[in-house]
Amino acid sequence: MVRSRRTGSRSGHSYSDYRRLSPDENEREGFSRKARRYVLKSVRRLTRRTPTISARAHETLRARQEYGFPKPELATQARQHGALSYKTAAARETAAKASSGNVRKRTARIIREVVAAGGSIPNRSPHAKTPWRLKSGDDARLEAVIQRHNEYLAGEKDELSWSDWLWAMDVLDAFNDPRAAYFRQSGGAFGIAA
């Protein structure tokens, strides 16, 4: 039996045997217009009793059939670690952009939370006596410093000041931002080779 919206049972169908419901079809089926529901391509007429599967069930089916993984997250992790390749260069680039965006949003959210709590982060400068006190707008400042550093590496701008580079490194490290490793190893932050 096809995975229905209630029972969750499965049949021997391939993930490619399904198509996504249109917004109007979702509404007729009793879901929100933006719901990601799938139905067999062979279904001619949708009714409220037509079995559909969720996006999660469709992705799980695809991960199992294409890669042999029981969960889509495992296939994603394998791709990130290089064990699985992306189907196209565009897919790889899209995944990298999404991952980068998620990292930026997460770090910005944490910075705003720390600012709201009146917090600070350790200052690891050899001469520092006080921690870095985070202020409103520091999430944007961090992105600007990283952007300027990237422009410097591309030969478009002058190097960062020591204090900007150190501040950004301390913020990235404090919030376990994976960009810290690249920022640290990219060298030339202030005219010093890596």
N, C-alpha and C positions, 0 to 999 in steps of 0.2 A: 504494500500500500504506500502511496506517496506520502511524504511527511505532511501531515495536516497541521493546521494552526493550533489544534488542541492536543492531539495525541503525541505528536513528534515522531511517529513511526516512519520508516524509510523503505524505499523500494530499490530495485536494481537499476534505476535510471542514472544516466551520466549527468554531470553538472551542465553540460552543453545542451541537454534536452529541455532546459528551462529558459524562460524569458522573464524579464522584469515587468511587473505590472505598471501601466501608465498611471499618472495621478488620478485620472477619472476612474480607472478600474479599481485603484486602491480605495477610493471613496465609496464606490458601489459595493465593495467587499466589506466595508465597515472599518477600514483603516484610515489613518491620516493621509492626506495627499502626498506627503513626502516619505511615506513608509517605503522601505525597500523589501518588497515581497515578490516572490517568484512563483510562476505557475508553469506546468508543462506546455511546451510549444504546441503539442497536439490538441490542447483544449480549444474548442471552437467558441464555446459560449460560457462566459463566467456567470456563476450564480453564487449565492452566499454559502452554498454547500461545496463549492469547488475547493478541493484541497490546495493550499499554497504553502510555501516554505519561506522562512525568514532569510534575510541576508546572511545572518550568521550560519544558518544551516547550509546555505548555498556555498559560502566560502569554505566551510568545513568539508563539504563534499568535494569541492575542487582541490583542496589541499590533500585530501586522501587519495583522490584519483590521479592527480598529476604528479605528486611528489612522495606519496606514501606516508604523509604526516597525519596524525589524528587530529591536530588542531592547526588552524591557520597561523597562529602566533609562532609555532615552531618553524614553519616554513619561512616566516619573516625573519626570525632570528638566524636561521641558516643562511639566508640571503645576506644579511648584514655582516656575517662572519666569513662570507665568501664561499660557503659550502654549496650554495645554489646560485646559479647565475640568473639575472633578470632576462626576460624574453627579448627585450629591446633596450637600446641605450636610452630611449625616451622614458621607459618605465624606471630605469635606474635613476635618471635625473629627477623624475617626479618624486620618487621615494626619498631621495636625498634632500630635496627642497622641503618636503613635508616634515621630515625628521628635524631638519635645521629650524624650521618654523616652530615646531613643538618645543624644542630646546629653548629658543629665544622667549617664547611665551611663558614657559615654566619659570625661567630665571627672572623675567620681568615681574611675574606674579609674586614670587618669593621676595624680591627686593621691595615691592610695594607693601607686602605683609610686614617685613622687618621695619620699614619706615613707619608704618602705622603703629607698630608697637614701640617705636622710639629706640630701636636697637642699633647695634653697631657690629662690625666684623673685625677680626684681628688685623692689625697692621704689622706686616712682617718685614718692614724696612729695618735695616740694622740700626738706624738712629731714631726710630719711632718710640715715643713715650706714651702715646695714646692710640686707641683703636680708631679705625675709620668710622665715622658717624655717617650713616646713610641718610640722604635727604630726598625729598620729593623730586622726581625727575631723574634720579640716578639710573633708572632702568633705561631711559633714553640716552643718558650720558655713556653708559656702558656700550650700547650699540654704536654710538658715534665714535668712541675710542677704537673699537674693533674695526669699524669701517675705515677709519683714518689709517690704522695700522696696515690693513689690507692694501690701501691705496699707496702707502709708503713702499710696501713690498713690490708693488707693480711699478714703482718708479714715478708715481704721480705726485706725491707729497713729501714733505720733510719728515724726518723721524719724529716719533712721539717724545714727549718729555719723560724723564725718569719717573716723576710722580704719577703721571697718567698711566704709564705702563704698569707700574707697581700696584696702583689702585685697581686697575682692571684685573690683573693677575690675582690679587687678593679676593676680589668679588667673585671671579669665576671659580677659584678654589673653594671659597667658603660655601658656595651653593652646588658644588659637585657638577659644574657645567663641563661637559666633555670638550668644549672648545678651548678649555684651559691648556690642554696638551698641545694643540696646534699653535695656540698663541705663544706658548713658552718656547716651542721648538722652531718656530718660523724664523727666529733670529732677526737681527737688525732692528729691534724695537726702538732702540735709541743709538743706532750706529754701531752696535756690537754684533759681530758675526756669531751665528749659532755654533 
